Amino acid sequence: MEDTQIRRLGDELYDALRQRRTLAPLTDRHPELSIDDAYHISLHMLSRREADGEKVVGKKIGVTSKPVQDMLNVHQPDFGFLTDTMHYPDGATISLSKAGLMQPRAEGEIAFMLKTDLQGPGVTRDDVLTATAWVAPCFEIVDSRIDDWKIRIQDTVADNASCGVFVIGAQHTDPAGLDLAAVRMRMTRNGEAAGEGLGSAVQGHPAEAVAWLANTLGAFGIPFRAGELILSGSLAPLVPARAGDRFEMEIEGLGSCSIAFS
């Protein structure tokens, strides 16, 4: 895809984000769109956000578990960037309109805070754990700028992996000695059970997903930096979020976090 077209589609997604509206799927309009094209579209969209003063604070992996892949009919992981304006404090009540959210869904996952740099190729699960200062429970609220979530992998990669906002739990735990594949997450919406899952739902182990992202971005020359947050992917199917909803989540051994919407 030509650079002018990549910039135009990145501008479309940026405008959709700022104007709180959705677009027809990019892949319907451009069947030739490749994942590489989509990634460069996302970079252009990110450059527009950085020009507004946003700062990159980490990266995210999405669509890592089979239940989420089946739900979205996207059968490989996606990836995107986190900025400071997406980060809300644990327990926050977020205005859907002020946060620019249109069709949000809640994901419960494990966040990794890095203490050293990582860059693929060749990054392993053990490398990730060695480079991690702490892990914590995380709510990522995903949101698509594509009509009715009618996405293929290229659509979600172009749309910054359908990222909306996120919160990180207050408890920060050294992963040394933990079996992150065996931890269980339980999530509630308005006090009622809304999903649960094991760490192994994410590519067998959350650190495997982080290693995959380090190697995938390494192919584009993008490193992980010390001090960055990496969101490793949902442990259970996504749950729609509406004004008035309150979500709470606990992960065994890692603590809890919550988020609400107005």
BELBEL-V165289 format. One record per residue. N is the residue number from 1. RES is the residue in one letter. SS is DSSP state (~ for helix, > for strand, _ for the rest). PSI is psi in whole degrees, -180 to 180 (NA if undefined). Layout:
BEGIN
N_RES_SS_PSI + N_RES_SS_PSI
END
This chain:
BEGIN
1_M___138 + 2_E___152 + 3_D_~_-38 + 4_T_~_-38 + 5_Q_~_-39 + 6_I_~_-46 + 7_R_~_-39 + 8_R_~_-43 + 9_L_~_-37 + 10_G_~_-39 + 11_D_~_-39 + 12_E_~_-45 + 13_L_~_-39 + 14_Y_~_-46 + 15_D_~_-38 + 16_A_~_-40 + 17_L_~_-49 + 18_R_~_-32 + 19_Q_~_-1 + 20_R___60 + 21_R___165 + 22_T___164 + 23_L_>_156 + 24_A___147 + 25_P___135 + 26_L_~_-37 + 27_T_~_-22 + 28_D_~_-37 + 29_R_~_-25 + 30_H___77 + 31_P___-20 + 32_E___-4 + 33_L___124 + 34_S___167 + 35_I_~_-37 + 36_D_~_-44 + 37_D_~_-46 + 38_A_~_-41 + 39_Y_~_-41 + 40_H_~_-30 + 41_I_~_-44 + 42_S_~_-37 + 43_L_~_-37 + 44_H_~_-42 + 45_M_~_-43 + 46_L_~_-40 + 47_S_~_-35 + 48_R_~_-40 + 49_R_~_-40 + 50_E_~_-35 + 51_A_~_-24 + 52_D___-5 + 53_G___-1 + 54_E___149 + 55_K___136 + 56_V_>_129 + 57_V_>_-1 + 58_G_>_-168 + 59_K_>_164 + 60_K_>_150 + 61_I_>_140 + 62_G_>_170 + 63_V___48 + 64_T___-24 + 65_S___153 + 66_K_~_-41 + 67_P_~_-39 + 68_V_~_-41 + 69_Q_~_-43 + 70_D_~_-38 + 71_M_~_-42 + 72_L_~_-6 + 73_N___39 + 74_V___119 + 75_H___33 + 76_Q___157 + 77_P___155 + 78_D_>_179 + 79_F_>_149 + 80_G_>_-170 + 81_F_>_147 + 82_L_>_137 + 83_T_>_165 + 84_D_~_-31 + 85_T_~_-13 + 86_M_~_-16 + 87_H_>_122 + 88_Y_>_154 + 89_P___153 + 90_D___133 + 91_G___2 + 92_A___149 + 93_T_>_120 + 94_I_>_129 + 95_S___121 + 96_L___-41 + 97_S___-42 + 98_K___-32 + 99_A___-4 + 100_G___20 + 101_L___138 + 102_M___-48 + 103_Q___62 + 104_P___152 + 105_R_>_143 + 106_A_>_136 + 107_E_>_136 + 108_G_>_126 + 109_E_>_-178 + 110_I_>_127 + 111_A_>_143 + 112_F_>_129 + 113_M_>_123 + 114_L_>_142 + 115_K___-14 + 116_T___160 + 117_D___153 + 118_L_>_141 + 119_Q___129 + 120_G___169 + 121_P___173 + 122_G___4 + 123_V___135 + 124_T___170 + 125_R_~_-45 + 126_D_~_-38 + 127_D_~_-43 + 128_V_~_-48 + 129_L_~_-38 + 130_T_~_-34 + 131_A_~_-2 + 132_T_>_127 + 133_A_>_-45 + 134_W_>_162 + 135_V_>_157 + 136_A_>_155 + 137_P_>_150 + 138_C_>_136 + 139_F_>_120 + 140_E_>_130 + 141_I_>_105 + 142_V_>_154 + 143_D___137 + 144_S___136 + 145_R___11 + 146_I_>_137 + 147_D_~_126 + 148_D_~_28 + 149_W_~_31 + 150_K___73 + 151_I___149 + 152_R___174 + 153_I_~_-37 + 154_Q_~_-36 + 155_D_~_-45 + 156_T_~_-36 + 157_V_~_-45 + 158_A_~_-34 + 159_D___35 + 160_N_~_44 + 161_A_~_32 + 162_S_~_35 + 163_C_>_141 + 164_G_>_-86 + 165_V_>_172 + 166_F_>_157 + 167_V_>_148 + 168_I_>_133 + 169_G___155 + 170_A___-26 + 171_Q___125 + 172_H___124 + 173_T_>_131 + 174_D___126 + 175_P___-11 + 176_A___127 + 177_G___-7 + 178_L___145 + 179_D___90 + 180_L___-21 + 181_A___-26 + 182_A___-12 + 183_V___146 + 184_R_>_133 + 185_M_>_138 + 186_R_>_131 + 187_M_>_142 + 188_T_>_152 + 189_R_>_119 + 190_N___39 + 191_G___-4 + 192_E_>_146 + 193_A_>_133 + 194_A_>_2 + 195_G_>_153 + 196_E_>_161 + 197_G_>_163 + 198_L_>_158 + 199_G_~_-30 + 200_S_~_-13 + 201_A_~_-22 + 202_V___89 + 203_Q___34 + 204_G___-26 + 205_H___133 + 206_P_~_-35 + 207_A_~_-24 + 208_E_~_-40 + 209_A_~_-41 + 210_V_~_-40 + 211_A_~_-41 + 212_W_~_-44 + 213_L_~_-41 + 214_A_~_-40 + 215_N_~_-37 + 216_T_~_-47 + 217_L_~_-30 + 218_G_~_-33 + 219_A___-22 + 220_F___4 + 221_G___19 + 222_I___118 + 223_P___164 + 224_F_>_140 + 225_R___146 + 226_A___136 + 227_G___-5 + 228_E___148 + 229_L_>_139 + 230_I_>_120 + 231_L_>_126 + 232_S_>_-6 + 233_G_>_154 + 234_S_>_139 + 235_L___-5 + 236_A___167 + 237_P___150 + 238_L___147 + 239_V_>_124 + 240_P_>_143 + 241_A___137 + 242_R___162 + 243_A___135 + 244_G___-14 + 245_D___145 + 246_R_>_127 + 247_F_>_137 + 248_E_>_150 + 249_M_>_141 + 250_E_>_138 + 251_I_>_126 + 252_E___126 + 253_G___-10 + 254_L___-14 + 255_G_>_-158 + 256_S_>_169 + 257_C_>_166 + 258_S_>_161 + 259_I_>_144 + 260_A_>_165 + 261_F_>_144 + 262_S___NA
END
